[in-house]
Amino acid sequence: MSIKVVTLVWEYAPAAGNELLLLLAIADQANDLGAEAWPSIDTLARRTRLNPRTVQRLLRKLVSAGLLCIEPGGGRRSNTYRIDLSLLVKPPPERGTSDGSSVMDRHLRQDATPDTATTPGVVKYDHPTPDAAAPPDPSRTVLHPPGVAGAATADPGGDAAADSRRIVQLAHQRHPMSPENRRRLEDAVFEALSIGHASREVQDLVSQNLDGAYSPAAVMCARIRSLMKSSPAVPTAAARPAWCGNCDGPEPHRRWIQLDDNRVTACPACHPRNNIVPAEVSA
């Protein structure tokens, strides 16, 4: 029996009800590493006051959530269980918040006024009387024409929030996770998207080579944290293809050829429409 593992399960396991009860019954027979526990199904059913079918169903749920790993026993030997202690840790406090809200929730509330942010659901209206009415202040809104750098910082939070929910949902369909693990992964994905990493890059990162992982959720979060240590790739403008010498060029707008039926079409060898040469990507 490991008091350490039992305490960790009590305090930090993202489980409740019969799942938590079953996890405690396994922790009661594990060593300090959460491993080498081999109670039989009948033993677990007796200790949890559940029937064997329910125990087997709950074991599958704990494995899907990444909390438990089962090594099948051969012959008359019982299965060996190992609890993933990497998930039994106190969640770190969110930076810049004291109310426990997630990173994505704070970003979506960043436009709230002090009155509405501290009192949810209450909107304060301030209508001046006719005598006290004054000309409105000039607008401080700055309009950026297309292509100006300032327009890129308008508010990327909406797209990043939707993309992070979509990416985590796809990952959950392939590797089911507990609600707590889904929230942690969604926060990590949102941060990665917010600092400029591409949605496709993040999605590929959390979906590859997870079949043999004991805890897919922990592996995906670790990959996202590693990704955020690097700067997102910023592609430069596409390079212009060189003139082939056979069309009307060399100017891009003159790179046309005449077909046998007298139709004119863009040169397949060097017209920019048919030949996009990607430029180098700067890190």
Steps between C-alpha positions, in 0.01 A plus 500: 500500500630846409364786709669740257307373197171476691543863609576613145189325370287653775628852436562532129345215297265643232234242586191476718246251632562134423798580278678669790404214732645243260819704452544516878458124529783452246719766664458317831700208356753695288855596591628858533533522120135408447596165346510129588137475606335174399164466675252269329169620363321321784721676757430841347127423484499399869691808615295749296164325566443485124421207276781362277343627176491855637862470613610391152309787338653756737848359438456564128394859571806562719726361228334721236553805724872418526491454878562126498709252303414129504743221415299181437604200707556164339327181601364526854703811582313823576544815296768744612389861544703820492366846590640791296634729774587773248130592490461501880654842557357824623399707195718815472320832562414694188730796437344834575177367652371420845158363412622171347372586152675351198730686263240493223227630733718794604576586139134498402424730796782745430264756350274504809481822702598490871135514606379214280813288555475498880121454508402229250159542343464866611516771234533858616326764289591865549249727326565875549208731563416758227651782713823312557529368146829591332636455149645152458876460515670458166542138400834343587451214256789469256410349166780308333483449125565148365864404525586729795668314785277655766192327359648158575474562875125571499370193686625152406336348807176398331665285231756357742227400745295326231806325355616381842158349575497329159853359538435366851168347390675312218770383741235388750325292233822309431625482861220559755600733786350606829335847515792633706758377246294644213494840673878495555567401139256763368678773700839386367376488139340843536827653625694344212252636244494843666876550465488426128542125447293367211186300569611216270840484672342467845240247383766276343710523815229374734384219273814314396657190658279464809389138470758367749483790748399420857338843535423661161373818668828552689702435183293751299536771767876440517526534121310830505722638779807405297352666190439828685872523582572557130400800292222443245615483139415812297489433123630775272349601169502244217792526256440571130587210263772564243405561137509182292599682177230335285201727571442871429670610833721577682256736679252296709197654325637393158566135581237353270511244219274435200354151464447310173132606494610867525390530864732692734578361843741561786841344453506171693876527550547846655174696540454592870144366490624148427835509680511616859854463631482515881754726660718397791337498842664712765489381858 
